[in-house]
Amino acid sequence: MYGFLPLFDRSAARALDRRATALLGGDGYVLMQRAGQAAWQHLLQHWPSAQRITVVCGPGNNGGDGYVLARLAHRSGRKVGVLHLAEHVPRTPLAQRACTEYVSSGGRIGLFPEALPQGDVVVDALFGIGLSRAVDESTAALIDAINMQVAPVFSLDVPSGLDSDLGSAPGKVVRATATLQFIARHAGLYSGDALEHVGMLGLDGLDVAEETFDSAIPCATLLTGDALSRWLLPRRRNTHKGESGRALCIGGDHGHGGAIALCAEAALRSGAGLLSVATRESHVPMILARRPEAMARAVESGEDLQPLLAQADAVAIGPGLGQGEWARAMLRLALASGKPLVIDADALNLIAAQPCTLADAILTPHPGEAARLLGIDNASVQRDRFAAAREIAQRYGAATVLKGAGTIIAAPGEIPRVIDAGNPGMAVGGMGDVLTGVIVALRASGMSAFDAASAGALMHSLAGDAAAGAGERGLLPSDLFPHLRRFANPEALE
């Protein structure tokens, strides 16, 4: 589906490879030659003037792909240097055949730890998808040598050392300038540590038959900007504000009014038809001065909050909420209201202290909040972001947006989704408050929790990328507002 790209785990990728080979009559070398040819063409596309090519090969079929590329580069008249560890002699029949053909064409092979030949491009063909552990000492030294090269690094299928399922780096990992995946996209390459290592990600399907994917089940879905048009349809000509939903944002304890103000404006810029804000009395003048369209109300007690809850189609709670008695009272009433909830920030921390099942809610934790919700440490969350998002969704019965590089959205019974947008400039206080506002606007419009979480996270990331056009450092959450309006109207982007 347009804007929805399937992602596969290691097991499924191997099954696809076997299926493709079977459909080619059982000759796996046909696929290896296609992979090497695709990689060579990709290299020429990105570095057309490269004359010196260094290829580092491993012992398996990823190394075989590297030998095919090396043979093609050598045949084209480039100066090619192939290198491998002494213990990395080709071990699979396909890799052995590719190595033999490379040598027969006049190619030479060196052994590390001799110095890597100076190249215009270094090709990483060490391990591919096969590695799920930290590399050994000699391989770590080789990866260090690759990473110290001034030349760009081109990884085949997966940067070596990276876990292609989890996206985490258990040990030394090649830091690629570009990575070309073969046949299918690998889920782990789109979130977490992987984004530090993959560089420009590409995919070549190797012309495998369409029926290769007939029984393949993706482990996740990658959302690109084109997905927004599925959810955000043009409004009816004869519409009214009530049809767009009434959202309520609760937060802003004493001294924390900025967070709820950001949340409120984001909800309005994302299409909320009516927007109420429940906050401390001292913040009401600031919110009205900043955004008079927001109906800010002083809420000091549960009695003050009840009428606003009754009118709301969806409720966001958490930005600037604090963790005092006022915050606890607001959260208790919101949870008891039965309204669709978007829960963020301090509200997540309160729930982590007293876990409960949350019907029809969306949780938006960053990794630290996710760790508290699960009772584990931050590193464990980041080691397997997919598992953490799925576990939060299952444990709390709620759609979950695990924020960070490669945001993941999970929900009970659903295939997780990964956001293919966002940038490091968005790592700044207040950005999550904006996300909460975006999501509550979409939820109030009638979207399901999973879809509102997905569309909201995608809109937010795309707006962040657009706002970062002038540079990532110094990007402010409020810089996203004009871009949120653009992405809330995808028909206007075409």
C-alpha positions, 0 to 999 in steps of 0.5 A: 500500500502506498506509504506503507512499506513492509519490514521483515525480521531475519527469519522472514528475510531468510525465508524470502531468500530461499523462496526466491532461489526456489523460484529461480530453479534452485540456483542461489548463485543467480541471486548472488550475482544479481546482488553483486551487480545491484551493489556495483550499480548503486556504488556507481550511482553514488560515487561515479568518479571512484577509481579505487575500490576497497572491498572487505569480505566476510566468510559467508554469502554477504562476502560472496556478494562482495566478491561479485562486486569486486569482480565487476569493478575489476573488469571495469578497469577500477583498481580493486583491493579485496581484504579479509581476515585469515579466518574469514576464508569463504565457507559457503559454496556460493561464496567460494564460487564468487571468490574463485571467479574473482581470483580467476578474473585477475583479482588479488586478495590481501589478509588483515591486519595488513593496512586497508588499501587506500580507496575512494570507496570502502565496501563492507561485505562482512556479515549482512543479516547473519550476525546477532552478537558482538563481533570477536576481537579480530573482527572488531579491529577490522571494523575499527580500521574500516571506520577510520577510513576517510573514504565513504563506506558502502555496506551490503544489506546491513552494516556489519555488526548491527543486529538487523532485527533489533536495530541495536549494536551489541559490539563494534559496528561499521558506520556506513555512508550508505547501505543497500538492502537486498530483496526486503527491508530489514526492520532493525535498520529503521530505529534506534542505534541503527540510524547512527550506522546505516547512512543513506538506506536503499533497497534493490528487489533483485527482480525476484518474482512477485510470488516470492512474497505471497506467504511472507508476513512482515514484522512491522510496517514503515510509514512514509509521508504518503501514508497521510493521505489515507487518514487525512481526507479533504473536509466536506464542503458543508461541514462544521466545527463539531465534526472535526472534534472537541479536544481537551488538554489537561496540564500546566501545574504551577510554573509549567504553563509552557508545556500545555500551551504548546500542546494546545496550539499543536492540537489547533494546528492539527485540525481540532474543531474546538479546543479546551485547556484545563490548567492552573489559573495563573496560566490562563492569561498567557495561553489566551494571549498566545492562542486566543482560539484555545478556550483556556479554563482555570481548573483548581478542583475536580468539580471544575474539570468535570464539565470540560471532560463531559464535553470532550471527544478526546482528552490529552493529559500530562504536559506540565502536569507535575506529580503533586496532588493536583496532578493526581486528582486530574489524572484520576478524573480523566481515567474515570471519564471513559473518554479516549485519552492521550497520556504523556509526560508526568501522567505516564510517570504517575501511571508507572507508579501505579500500573493499570489497564487503560482502555482506549488510550494512547501512551507516548513515552520517550525511552526513559518513561518507557523504562519506568512503565516496564520497570527496566532500565533505559538501555534495555528499552533501547536494546530492543525498541520493538519489544519494549513498544509491544510490551507496553502496549500489551501490559497497559492495553493501549496504543503506544508511541515509543518516541526517539530515532525511528519512532515505533507505534504498537497496539494490542493485536496490531503489526507495529509501525515505524516512522520514516521521518524525524531528525536530531534537532527534535531532541529538545524539551517541549517537542513531546508536548507538541506531539501530544497535541497533534495526536489528541486532535486526530483522536478527537476527529474520530480516528482509532487509537492506533491510527491517530497515534500513527498519523500523529507521529508521522505528521509530527516528524514530517513537520520537524523535518520541514522545520529543520530546513534551516538547520537542526541545532536550535530547532524549537517545538513552536517552529513546527506549527506552520508545517503541521498545518501543511501536513494536516492537509496532504491534498494541498501538498500534491 
